[in-house]
Amino acid sequence: MTQKYDFARFKSEINLTQYAATMGYEIDRKNSTKASVKMKNGCDTVIISKRNAVWVYFSPVDDRDNGTIINFVLNRTGKSLPEVGAELQSWIGGGVSLPQAKSYVREVEEQEYDPARVAKIFKKCRAVKNHTYLEGRGLSQAVLSSPRFAGRIYADRYGNVAFPHYNGKDICGLELKNADKALFVRGSEKTFWRSNCKQGDDTLVIGEAVIDVVSYSILFTNETSVYAATGGGMSPEQEEILKSCVQGFRNLKTVILAMDNDQGGERLTQKIKTILEKCGFSGEIVCHSPETEGQDWNNVLKDRG
């Protein structure tokens, strides 16, 4: 007789960060928050969070690799669903050896958008014309204070670089960067970071990180280019924002996809190309990544001095 398992219980009661730790995954604390835990095992990276009390994850480089603990195990072990059920049942029953407490997190906060909180934090930020961290990445005062980028890059009261994301005219998200930090402020909604626009612009450059698209602007100067960054992989909400942006961008002739030269960059490039084709963009699409595998455009800028 086939054993029946309570898979719904597994999804909510088994701590996915704890389970991942037993498979060799380690927490990337620099890029984790209270609501989102980044874990790595060799070249495999996953982002773990909670939604409606259920532990969920996704891979930043493979759109097909996401879901609950059930998907996590199926995608990494080759086991059948009944075999996964039997294994996870042993976790519920206490029949496994748990990893050390420091190798996982006991709980994560469910992500809730809180634009009022983000706006309050943003009020204490100041626009910067120079910043030690950015100068170390090759982004000079002349670039940050240029008409294209002036007033689009900030610093918070702790000295972190802050990249604002907007929903219409309202601040909705804040991405923080520093030598030891790379995360979104709790309560943020991720849309797009973008540079200033001006009359006559006809090119849109899209990259994964703000630092990379600003680097691209230095390497390939174009006075009619607007720059935007996704802040990592794209959500369905960002897809709709991109469609609206392209359709409302007067005189748009060219979209340059300036992604990293890695698997994640390639997947994001193909995803955005598909979005552009679906929304009827008839201009030129240019895919431009660094020649060296594993590099981004800031790597190229620093290598050139």
C-alpha positions as CSV (number, residue, x, y, z in Angstrom):
1,M,0.0,0.0,0.0
2,T,1.4,3.4,-1.0
3,Q,2.3,5.6,1.9
4,K,0.5,9.0,2.0
5,Y,2.5,12.0,3.1
6,D,1.4,15.4,4.2
7,F,3.4,17.5,1.7
8,A,1.6,20.7,2.8
9,R,3.0,20.2,6.3
10,F,6.5,19.7,4.9
11,K,6.4,23.0,3.0
12,S,5.6,25.0,6.1
13,E,7.2,23.1,9.0
14,I,10.6,22.1,7.6
15,N,13.1,25.0,7.8
16,L,14.5,25.1,4.2
17,T,17.7,26.9,5.3
18,Q,18.2,24.1,7.8
19,Y,17.6,21.4,5.3
20,A,19.9,23.1,2.7
21,A,22.6,23.3,5.3
22,T,22.6,19.5,5.6
23,M,23.2,19.4,1.8
24,G,26.3,21.5,2.1
25,Y,24.8,25.0,1.4
26,E,26.3,27.9,3.3
27,I,24.8,31.3,4.1
28,D,26.1,34.3,2.3
29,R,25.5,36.7,5.2
30,K,26.8,39.7,3.2
31,N,23.9,39.3,0.8
32,S,21.2,38.1,3.1
33,T,18.5,40.0,5.0
34,K,15.9,39.1,7.7
35,A,13.5,38.3,4.9
36,S,15.7,36.7,2.3
37,V,18.6,34.3,2.8
38,K,21.2,33.7,0.1
39,M,22.9,30.2,0.3
40,K,25.6,28.7,-1.8
41,N,26.9,25.2,-2.5
42,G,29.7,25.5,-4.9
43,C,28.4,27.2,-8.0
44,D,24.7,26.6,-7.0
45,T,23.1,29.6,-5.4
46,V,19.5,29.8,-4.0
47,I,17.5,32.6,-2.4
48,I,15.3,31.4,0.4
49,S,12.3,33.3,1.9
50,K,8.8,32.7,3.2
51,R,5.4,33.4,1.6
52,N,2.2,32.8,3.4
53,A,4.0,30.8,6.1
54,V,5.5,28.5,3.4
55,W,9.3,28.2,2.9
56,V,10.1,29.0,-0.7
57,Y,13.3,29.4,-2.8
58,F,14.4,30.4,-6.3
59,S,17.6,30.2,-8.3
60,P,18.9,33.6,-9.6
61,V,20.3,31.9,-12.7
62,D,17.6,29.4,-13.6
63,D,13.9,30.5,-13.8
64,R,12.8,26.9,-13.8
65,D,14.4,26.2,-10.5
66,N,12.1,27.5,-7.8
67,G,9.3,26.5,-5.5
68,T,9.0,24.8,-2.1
69,I,11.2,22.3,-0.3
70,I,9.6,19.6,-2.5
71,N,11.0,21.3,-5.6
72,F,14.3,21.9,-3.9
73,V,14.8,18.2,-3.2
74,L,13.5,17.0,-6.5
75,N,15.7,19.3,-8.5
76,R,18.9,18.3,-6.6
77,T,18.6,14.6,-5.8
78,G,16.9,12.8,-8.6
79,K,14.6,11.1,-6.1
80,S,11.0,10.2,-6.9
81,L,8.2,12.1,-5.2
82,P,7.4,9.1,-2.8
83,E,11.1,9.0,-1.9
84,V,11.2,12.7,-1.2
85,G,8.0,12.2,1.0
86,A,9.7,9.5,3.0
87,E,12.8,11.6,3.5
88,L,10.9,14.7,4.6
89,Q,8.7,12.6,6.9
90,S,11.8,11.7,8.8
91,W,12.4,15.4,9.4
92,I,9.0,15.9,10.8
93,G,9.4,12.9,13.0
94,G,12.8,14.0,14.4
95,G,14.7,11.1,12.8
96,V,17.6,13.2,11.4
97,S,20.7,14.8,12.7
98,L,20.3,18.6,12.6
99,P,23.2,20.9,11.5
100,Q,24.9,23.3,13.8
101,A,22.7,26.4,14.6
102,K,25.2,28.8,13.1
103,S,24.8,27.2,9.6
104,Y,21.1,28.2,9.2
105,V,18.6,30.8,10.3
106,R,15.8,29.9,12.7
107,E,13.3,32.1,11.1
108,V,12.8,34.6,8.3
109,E,10.4,37.6,8.2
110,E,7.8,37.4,5.4
111,Q,8.4,40.2,2.9
112,E,5.9,43.0,3.1
113,Y,6.1,46.1,1.1
114,D,6.3,49.2,3.3
115,P,6.7,52.3,1.1
116,A,6.2,54.6,4.1
117,R,9.2,53.0,5.9
118,V,11.3,53.2,2.7
119,A,10.4,56.9,2.2
120,K,11.3,57.7,5.8
121,I,14.7,56.2,5.4
122,F,15.2,57.9,2.0
123,K,14.5,61.3,3.6
124,K,17.7,60.9,5.6
125,C,19.8,60.1,2.5
126,R,21.7,62.6,0.6
127,A,22.6,62.8,-3.1
128,V,26.3,62.2,-3.6
129,K,28.8,63.6,-6.1
130,N,31.6,61.3,-4.8
131,H,31.8,58.3,-2.6
132,T,34.9,56.3,-1.4
133,Y,33.3,53.0,-2.3
134,L,32.3,54.2,-5.8
135,E,35.7,55.8,-6.4
136,G,37.2,52.4,-5.6
137,R,35.0,51.0,-8.4
138,G,36.3,53.6,-10.9
139,L,33.2,55.9,-10.7
140,S,34.6,59.4,-10.4
141,Q,33.0,62.7,-9.2
142,A,32.9,63.9,-12.7
143,V,30.6,61.0,-13.7
144,L,28.4,61.1,-10.6
145,S,27.8,64.8,-10.9
146,S,27.2,64.7,-14.7
147,P,23.7,65.7,-15.9
148,R,23.0,62.0,-16.7
149,F,23.5,60.7,-13.1
150,A,23.3,63.8,-10.8
151,G,20.6,63.2,-8.1
152,R,20.2,59.5,-8.9
153,I,22.8,58.1,-6.5
154,Y,22.6,58.7,-2.7
155,A,24.3,57.7,0.5
156,D,22.4,56.8,3.7
157,R,23.3,58.0,7.2
158,Y,25.6,55.0,7.7
159,G,27.7,55.8,4.6
160,N,26.2,53.1,2.4
161,V,25.6,53.9,-1.3
162,A,21.8,54.0,-1.9
163,F,20.1,53.5,-5.2
164,P,16.5,54.5,-5.2
165,H,13.7,52.6,-7.1
166,Y,10.5,54.5,-7.9
167,N,6.9,53.5,-8.5
168,G,5.8,56.4,-10.7
169,K,7.0,59.5,-8.8
170,D,7.1,57.9,-5.4
171,I,10.1,56.2,-3.8
172,C,9.3,52.5,-3.3
173,G,12.6,50.8,-2.9
174,L,16.1,51.4,-1.8
175,E,19.1,49.3,-2.8
176,L,22.2,49.6,-0.5
177,K,25.7,48.9,-1.6
178,N,29.1,49.0,0.2
179,A,32.2,46.8,0.5
180,D,30.4,44.6,3.0
181,K,26.8,45.1,1.9
182,A,24.5,44.4,-1.0
183,L,20.8,44.3,-0.2
184,F,17.4,46.1,-0.4
185,V,16.1,48.0,2.6
186,R,13.3,46.0,4.3
187,G,9.9,47.0,2.9
188,S,11.3,47.8,-0.5
189,E,9.5,47.1,-3.8
190,K,12.0,46.5,-6.5
191,T,11.2,48.2,-9.8
192,F,14.2,49.7,-11.8
193,W,16.9,52.1,-10.9
194,R,17.4,54.6,-13.8
195,S,19.5,57.6,-14.8
196,N,18.1,61.0,-15.7
197,C,16.4,61.4,-19.1
198,K,16.5,64.3,-21.5
199,Q,14.9,65.3,-24.8
200,G,16.4,63.6,-27.7
201,D,17.4,60.3,-25.9
202,D,16.9,57.4,-28.3
203,T,18.8,54.5,-26.6
204,L,18.1,52.5,-23.5
205,V,20.9,50.6,-21.8
206,I,19.8,47.9,-19.3
207,G,22.2,46.1,-16.9
208,E,21.9,44.0,-13.8
209,A,23.6,46.4,-11.4
210,V,23.8,50.2,-11.2
211,I,27.6,50.2,-10.9
212,D,27.8,48.2,-14.1
213,V,25.6,50.4,-16.2
214,V,27.4,53.6,-15.0
215,S,30.7,51.8,-15.9
216,Y,29.2,51.1,-19.3
217,S,28.4,54.7,-19.8
218,I,32.1,55.5,-19.2
219,L,33.4,52.8,-21.5
220,F,31.0,53.5,-24.3
221,T,30.0,57.2,-24.1
222,N,26.7,58.0,-25.8
223,E,25.0,61.3,-25.1
224,T,21.6,60.0,-26.1
225,S,21.5,56.9,-23.8
226,V,19.4,56.4,-20.7
227,Y,20.6,53.8,-18.2
228,A,18.6,51.3,-16.1
229,A,19.4,48.5,-13.8
230,T,17.2,45.6,-12.7
231,G,18.8,45.0,-9.3
232,G,19.3,41.3,-10.1
233,G,16.9,38.9,-11.7
234,M,13.6,40.3,-12.9
235,S,10.2,39.7,-11.3
236,P,6.9,39.6,-13.2
237,E,6.1,43.1,-11.9
238,Q,9.4,44.4,-13.4
239,E,8.4,42.8,-16.7
240,E,5.2,44.8,-16.9
241,I,7.2,48.0,-15.9
242,L,9.7,47.4,-18.7
243,K,6.9,46.9,-21.3
244,S,5.3,50.2,-20.2
245,C,8.6,52.0,-20.3
246,V,9.5,50.8,-23.8
247,Q,6.0,51.5,-25.2
248,G,6.1,55.0,-23.6
249,F,9.7,55.9,-24.6
250,R,9.4,58.3,-27.5
251,N,12.0,58.1,-30.2
252,L,13.4,54.8,-28.8
253,K,15.6,53.3,-31.5
254,T,18.0,50.9,-29.7
255,V,18.0,48.8,-26.5
256,I,21.4,47.6,-25.4
257,L,21.4,44.6,-23.0
258,A,24.7,45.1,-21.1
259,M,24.6,42.0,-18.9
260,D,27.4,40.1,-17.1
261,N,29.2,37.4,-19.0
262,D,27.9,34.5,-17.0
263,Q,24.9,32.1,-17.0
264,G,22.7,34.5,-15.0
265,G,23.5,37.4,-17.4
266,E,22.8,35.2,-20.4
267,R,19.4,34.1,-19.0
268,L,18.4,37.7,-18.2
269,T,19.4,38.8,-21.7
270,Q,17.2,36.2,-23.3
271,K,14.3,37.0,-20.9
272,I,14.4,40.7,-21.7
273,K,14.7,40.0,-25.4
274,T,11.5,38.0,-25.2
275,I,9.7,40.8,-23.3
276,L,10.8,43.3,-25.9
277,E,9.6,41.2,-28.8
278,K,6.2,40.5,-27.1
279,C,5.6,44.2,-26.5
280,G,6.1,45.0,-30.1
281,F,9.5,46.8,-30.0
282,S,10.7,47.1,-33.6
283,G,14.0,48.8,-33.0
284,E,17.5,47.4,-32.7
285,I,18.3,45.0,-29.8
286,V,22.0,44.8,-29.0
287,C,23.4,42.1,-26.7
288,H,26.7,43.3,-25.3
289,S,28.6,41.5,-22.6
290,P,32.3,41.6,-21.6
291,E,34.6,39.3,-23.7
292,T,36.0,37.5,-20.6
293,E,33.8,34.9,-19.0
294,G,32.6,35.7,-15.5
295,Q,33.2,39.5,-15.9
296,D,30.8,42.4,-15.6
297,W,31.3,45.9,-17.0
298,N,32.7,47.3,-13.8
299,N,35.4,44.6,-14.0
300,V,36.3,45.8,-17.5
301,L,36.4,49.4,-16.3
302,K,38.7,48.7,-13.4
303,D,41.0,46.6,-15.6
304,R,41.4,49.5,-18.0
305,G,42.4,51.8,-15.1
